[in-house]
Amino acid sequence: MITKRIIPCLDVKNGRVVKGVKFQGLSDVSSPVELAEYYSENGADELVFYDITASFEERKLFTDILTEVASRIFIPLTVGGGINTLEDFDRVLKCGADKVSVNSGAIKNPFLIKEAAMKYGDQCVVLSADIKRKDGEFRVFAKGGREDTGMEAISWIKKCVSLGAGEVVVNSIDTDGVKKGFDIEMLKAVNDAVKVPVIASGGAGCADDFVKLFKEIPDIDAGLAASVFHFGEIKISQLKSQLRKNGIEVRI
């Protein structure tokens, strides 16, 4: 059985970790460097770092903070925000990232995925998809959930995987920060559509939500969360113990 990954997410704005609900109402949490170090030392399998306003503000990602985060941790690091060119991939990887997450940049130019996969390998290219229900379908949103692209999400994700995305992070805007559980319906639809690792994001409120995720979608690779980890509502070590008791393989 493949070991399931538990991944904290640092949403960074103006050099600080923030968190909101349904991508709105952001509040300050902590220093990204301090939080990253804590997670690296306390059982996280990987870490995701998003500069959440880089695309919306049409600027490059904060590389100084990223470099310090990467230098302090000993787990794989995925980085996203304002990734629009191969040069952006190169810059972020040189700062210490292991994988690069692309969202709005791929919407503007899907062949960025193909170019990056050819240069750096599929395993380096992560598609991050912000999805919300609209008019009876799963719709892709851009620029941190601010802009409806009009694209149906499942076909979009399949296209990106065919171009070379080696992993998919599914961010459910409908459940983000609500803490009522992962969006199982949406995640099943994505997981059934592609053969690459899928990471569930949005909605975790307690350890049982992770148990339900891995029980209901046995093939899904990882669960990602932010505020429940940041505020100590779920301790990763305790979460992993509970997952193991439920027959779900994790790295202790």
C-alpha angles and dihedrals in degrees: 000000000000114000112247117233126226111206128186116207126217111205102196126198123170090349096306133099110248136178134197141168120263087352091300137104100030118204130190118259114166150302111305091219094053093044093046091052091049093052093045089055097041108057108283111147095207139351131228120206117193123183088207101193100040095096095042091048090043095230137120123272121269100264098176093063091040092054091052092048092050092049093054102049135072101200130082114284126208116194131194143164128100094012104156107139143032086255088061090053090049094048094049094046090050088054089061106271117146095200134019123221119211127190120140091025091059091047089056093043117010091184088068084080092054093046093048093046091051092049102038105017132259092271089065096054118081122183112213111197122191104203133185133172113252131162092352098308141084106262129197117233127198138203097039094318094307100110129055107218094193089231122132107240105222095052090044092053092047090052092051092049090050088054091054112278104152097195137021128214110199110205111191107206089190092063101028111132092349092109095212096118139282121304095258095177093053094042093050090052092053095041091052091050101055139042098214127090114287122205119203116222132176132045109039111148104158142004091267089064089063091046090052092047094054094040095049095041104031093175097055111111108211149003120224127195140162123184097036088058096038094054095041095247087130121029110207093222091053091044091054092049090053092048091052091050086056093053096258114137116232136160110256 
